[in-house]
């Protein structure tokens, strides 16, 4: 059976949407009428965007959130390990989902499995949801007969990735809010408060102090040209984004990031931790080393590091050990290289790679924490300096007037 998305009118005349399985559109329409629903549009779930003009553009082939993927994976792992047949496990997971898009996707995967295809092949129809690493692990698990444990590993990996991503986002939220508030306060003072306060000096024929004149000029600039400045900043931002879509320019930018002190350390730690974790879980699932290296290289966001990973895979294919190939690249952290060497010598490469990823993530977390602890007092000092400058610029002419009166 195939999954179909539908739009129908209920007895109250309201549009309802959902997903049903059936052998044909006609059968689905019959099911809907049996539920006292009047079909408006029925279309195959993975073709809704092209065959049903009444539907919104389908997002079945687009990415879903990491939390949704982790939940689906955990449900499938639990059901498969409970010795439930795969098609029934997919059916149960679809019924438990409250998201119609995810439900339709799972039913479509179930349809392919029911037709005799492997789960990895069926998931291949949704490459933006189930990436190559995910499908390779599922494929290895199916061939080895350990699909349940492999899905559990995938669920753990996905949940850990979600947890790490949330921690990094939470660490960055406060600094962004602090910067936004600081900029907003300074702009409000310059645009609305300063003009009112310095207006008392407009009738004075004395020359104002340099600091006051500079503050007035800055205030006038933001009053008259602030909107153009904002438009210019946004234009530069979108222009840079457009330029970085070119792979050559993007690679140059990534190479520049790797040369920046401090920034390069964070970029390398983030990418290589993801690389080590992915490589570990692929190898533990039975995926061959060369294939694991190729797939793990795709999770690297920095194009220069991704190119290095390809060279590492080529050296390993030529007979070099993994730790030597990583060392010769010159960009992978020394601790990771040493741990890989220990893993290769002891035959526990997968666990050493996992430990290396954990250590790098912990080091990255400590580095981000240190940066944030330094950033907060710097922002306080910056805000204090700006307010002090504005106050001095306003008070200096007042002091001059008092001196003149005395």
N, C-alpha and C positions, 0 to 999 in steps of 0.2 A: 504493500500500500504506500501511497504518497501523501505527504503533508500538504494541506491546502489552507491558505489564509482566506478569511471571508469577512464581508461586511453585510449585515442583515438588519432588518427592522423587527423589533420586538412588538408584542401586542400593544404596548403603549405608544408605538410610533417612533421610538428612539433607535438610533444607530448603535449596534453592538458589533464588536470585532473579536476575532479569535482564530484559533487554528484547529482543524480537524483532519483526521486521516481518512482516506478513501481510495477506491480503485479508479475513480474518475470524478470529474467535476459534477456530473449528473448525480452520482451517488451521494456526494457531499450535500448537494442541494436538497436531496430527498431527506437526508439526516436533519438538515436545518428545519425543513417543513415539519418533520416529526417532533421537533422541539418548539413548535409554534413560532418559528422565526421565518421571515420572508427574505430570501436571499436577494442581495443587491449586486454584490460582486464576489466571485469565487475565482481564485487563481492559485497555481502551484506556488508553494512557499518561496522557493528560490528563484522564481521568475515573476514575482508580483510586480516588480517595478516596470517590466516591459509588457506584461499582458493585461494588467488591470489598471486602466487609466484612473479609476476612482480611488486607488490606493495612494497613500503618501509614498515618496521614494523609499524603497525597501532598504533597510539597514542590515539585512540578514548577512551580507558579506562584509560588513564593516566590523571594526573592533568592538569588543565588549569590555567592560571594566575588569580590572584584575580581580576585584572581589567577587564578581559574578563568575569569572572563570574558575577561581579557587573553589567556590561553592559547588559548581557543576562537577568539577573534577573529584572533589571529596565525596559527593553523592554517588557518582559512578564507581569510585573505588570501593565504597562501603557495600554497594549492591553487588558488585562483581565478586568481592571476597565472601559474600554471603551465598555464593554458588547460584546466583540468579542468572539465567541465560542472558546473553548480552543484549538481545533485542528487547527483552522484558526490562532489563536494567535501564536502557535508554528510554523506554516508554514510561517507567516509573519516575525517572529524573525529569522528563518533560512534564508529567502531571504535577510534580511538586513545584515547578517553576511558575511564578506569577507574572513573568515577563513574556509576552506573546512572541517577541522576536526570538528569545532564547528557546522557548517551547517549540516554535516552528523549526528552528535550526536542529534541535535534538530529534524531532520527529523525522526530519529529512535525512539525518544521519542514520536513524533507525531503519528507514526505508531502504537505504543502500545496503545496510547490513543484512536485512531480511532478503535482499536479492542475491546474497551470497558474497558480497564484497567484504574485505577486511575493515576493521574499525579505522585503521590508519588511512586507508583509501577513502572511506566515507568522509573522514574529517578533512581530507585534502580538498573537498569542495568549498571549505571555508578557511582559506589560508590566512586570512587576517585575524581570525579568532584562534585557530590552532596553528601556531607557527611551526617551522620546520623541526625545531628541537622537540616540540611536543609530539609531533607525528612520528619522528624517528624513535622516540622512546616507546610509544604505543606499538609501533611496528616490531621493535625488538622484544617487547613483552609478549606480543601475540605469538611470535615465532618460538620463543623460549617456553611458552606456557605459563608465564608469570605475570599476566596482565594485571591482576589485582594488586600485588605489591608494587608494580611499576606505577600504577595510577595513584597509589598512596604516596610514593616518592614524588610524583608530579604535584599532587595536592600540597604536600609539605613545601616543595620548592616554590609553588605559586603563592602560597600563604606567606612564606618568608619574604618573597619579593615584594608582596603587598605591604608587609610590615615595615620593611626597610624603606620603601618609597614613602610611606606615610610619615616615618620618623624624619626623613630628610625634608619633606614638605612642612612638617610642623616646626622644624628647626629654622626654616626660612620665612615662615609667616610673620613672626614677631619682628625681625629686622625690616621686612618690607613695610609693615604697618608703621614702625617707628620712623622710617625714612619718609613715608607718605605724610604722616602727621607733621614732621619737622618742616617739610617743604610747604605744606598747606599753611602752617602757622606763619612762616616767614612771608609767604606771598600775601596772606590776609593783612599782615601788619603793613607791608609795603603799599598795597593797593588801597586799603580802606582807612587804616589808622594814621599812617604817616602823613598823608595829605591834609587831614584835619588838624593835626598837631602843628605842622610847619606853616599852616595858613596864618598863624598869629605873627609870623615874621615877614609876611608879604609887604606890610606897610612900612617896614623898617628900611631906612636908607643905608644902614651899615652893611658892610660886606660880611656875609655869613662864613663861618669856619669851613675849611675844606671838607671835613667829614660830613657836615650838614649838607653842603652842596652836592656831594657825591650821593648821599642818601636820597635827596630830592630828585636828582637825575635818574637814579635807579628806579624810584617810585614812578616817575613819569614814564619811563621806558615800559615798565610792566603794565601801566594803565593803558597806554596807547598801542603797544606792540605785543602784549602778552599773548593774545590769541594767535598772532602770527608766529610767535616763538613756539607755542604748543603745536601748531600745525606743522611747522618745520621739523620739530622733533619727531612727530608721528610719521612724517614723510620720509625722514632719514631711516627710521626704524623699519618701515615697510620696504623701502628700497634695499636696505641691507638684507632683509629676509629674501627678497626676490633674487638678489645677487648670489646669495649663498645656496640657492637651488641648483646652481651650476656646480657639478662635481669637482671641477678643477679649482674653482674659487673656494669651495667648501673645504677641500683638502688643504689648501694653503692656510685657511683660517684655523683648522685643526692643528696644523703644524705650528702655527704661531702660539696657540694655547699651550702646546707642549714645551714651548720655550719660555713661558712666563713663570717667574719664580712664584711659588705658592700655588698658583692656579694649576700648573702641570701636575703637582703632587696630588691634588684632589681629583683631577681628571683621570690620571693613571690609576689611582686607588679605586675609584668607582668602576671603571671599565674592567680592570684586571680581576677585581673581586667577582664581578658578574661572569667573566670568562672562566675563572677557576671553578666557580660553583656549577656552571652549566656543564663544563667538561667532566666534573666529578659525577654528576647525576647521569650523564649520558653513558659514561664508562661503567658505572655501577649497574646500569640497565642492560648491559651487554652489547652496546653499540661499539664497533671497532674503533681503535684509537684514531686512525686517519679520518674516518667519517665524523668522529666526535670533534676533532680539531676543526674540521671544515664548518660544522654546524655551530660550534661554540664561537668561532670567529665572527659569525653573523650578528651576535648579540653585542659586539663592540660598537659603540656609537661613534667613536673617534676613527675617522677614515685612515689615519696614519697607523694607528694601532691595529686596525683591521688588516691593513696591508702587511704589517709585521706578522700577524697570526698566519697569514697565507704562506709567508716565507718559512715560518716555523713548521707548518705542515709539510712543506716541500723538503725541508732538511730531514724531518723524521722519515719521510717516504724514501729518502736516499740512504737511510741507515743510521742517522744520528740519533742519539738519545734525546728525550724530550727536554731534560734539564739543560743539556748543552745547546740545543736549538733556541731555547728561551734566553739563555745567557748571551748567545751571539747576537740576538736581536738588539740587546742593549737598553730596552725600554721596560721590560717586565721587572717588578721589584725584586731585589736580591733575596729577600726572605722567601718569596714564592719559589724562586729558582732552587734555593737550598732545600726547601720542603719537598719539592718535586724530586730532587735528587735522592733524598732519603726514602721517599715513597717508591721510587724505581728500584732502589737497592734492597728494600725490605719486602717488596711485592704488595705494598699497600698504597698504591698511587691514588686510588679513588679517595680514601680517607684523608690522605695528606693534602690533596687538592681542596677537599671540603674544609679542612682545618685552616688552610691558607686563606681561603675565601672568608672564613669567619674572622680570622685575625685582621685581614685588610678592612673588613667592614667595621670592626671595632676601632681600628686605628683611624678610619675615616670619620667615625662618629666622634672620637676624641678631638680630632682636628677641627671639625665643624663646631664642636662645643667651645674649643679654645678661641676660635675666630669670633663666635657670637659673644663670648664673655669680654673680648676686647672691643667689639663693635659697639656694644651698649654704652660704655662710658665715653667712647669717642663721640657718639651721637649726642650725649648729654653735654659734652664740652662744646661741640659745634653749635647746639641750640643756645647754650649760655653765651657763647661768643657773639652769635648773631643778635640776640636780644640786647646784650651789653653795647654792641656797636650802635644799634638803633637808639637806645636810651641816651648814650653819650652824644650822638648826633643831634638829638632834640635838646638836651640839657646845656650843651656848650653855648648856644646863642642866648639862652636864658641867663647863664652866668655872666655873659658879656653885657647884657642889658642891666643886670644888677650892679655891675661894676660902673657902668656909665651913670646910673642914677646916683650912686654913692659919690 
